[in-house]
């Protein structure tokens, strides 16, 4: 069963979110790019202060960990993002697009 990951990074702005995606070779607007193996869903959002939250569904925590080590960790460091204020795994129950 898939796992859900919530990552909140206080103080991170949309520009840094876009920068990380450029380093990863991902275009959030068109969906094109080199998407990681095991990622089933990705949503990026910002609150009224501009702080970024990402919600993802992964086939497994191991696949996300491999992506973090190989690609995402270095991309976050290049963009100056060092530590999330929240990183939590949840058990996937269901999904429905309306």
C-alpha positions in Angstrom: 0.0 0.0 0.0 1.3 3.5 -0.8 2.4 6.0 1.8 1.7 9.7 2.0 4.4 12.3 2.8 3.7 15.8 4.1 6.6 18.2 4.1 6.3 21.8 5.4 9.2 24.2 5.1 8.6 27.5 7.0 10.5 30.3 5.4 10.7 28.7 1.9 9.1 30.6 -0.8 7.6 29.8 -4.2 10.8 30.9 -5.9 12.8 28.2 -4.0 10.1 25.6 -4.9 10.5 26.5 -8.5 14.3 26.5 -8.2 14.3 23.0 -6.8 12.1 21.7 -9.6 14.4 23.3 -12.2 17.4 21.5 -10.6 15.4 18.3 -10.7 14.4 18.8 -14.4 10.6 18.9 -13.5 8.1 21.3 -14.9 5.1 21.5 -12.6 3.0 23.5 -15.1 3.3 21.0 -18.0 4.0 17.8 -16.0 7.0 17.1 -18.2 10.4 16.0 -16.8 12.3 13.2 -15.2 9.8 12.2 -12.5 11.2 9.9 -9.8 10.4 6.2 -9.8 7.7 5.4 -7.3 6.1 8.8 -7.0 2.4 8.5 -7.6 1.2 12.0 -6.8 2.7 15.4 -6.0 1.0 18.6 -4.8 2.8 21.8 -3.9 1.0 24.6 -2.1 1.7 27.8 -0.3 0.0 29.5 2.7 -0.8 33.2 3.0 2.8 33.8 4.2 4.2 32.1 1.1 5.5 29.1 3.1 5.6 25.9 1.0 3.9 22.6 1.8 4.3 19.5 -0.4 2.0 16.5 -0.2 3.1 13.4 -2.1 2.0 9.8 -2.5 4.8 7.3 -2.9 4.7 3.6 -3.7 7.0 3.2 -0.7 9.1 5.2 1.8 12.2 3.4 0.4 11.6 4.8 -3.1 11.2 8.3 -1.6 14.4 7.8 0.4 16.3 6.8 -2.7 15.1 9.9 -4.6 16.0 12.1 -1.6 19.5 10.7 -1.5 20.2 10.7 -5.2 18.5 13.8 -6.4 16.2 15.8 -4.1 18.6 16.3 -1.2 21.3 17.9 -3.5 18.6 20.0 -5.2 17.3 21.3 -1.9 20.8 22.2 -0.8 21.5 24.1 -4.0 18.3 26.1 -3.4 19.3 26.8 0.2 16.7 24.6 1.9 18.3 22.8 4.7 15.6 21.5 7.1 11.8 21.0 6.9 9.8 22.3 9.8 7.6 19.2 9.4 8.1 15.9 7.6 5.5 13.3 8.4 4.5 10.0 6.8 0.8 9.0 6.8 -0.9 5.7 5.9 -2.7 6.1 2.5 -6.4 5.3 2.7 -8.0 6.6 -0.4 -7.9 9.2 -3.2 -10.6 10.6 -5.4 -10.5 13.4 -8.0 -13.7 15.4 -8.4 
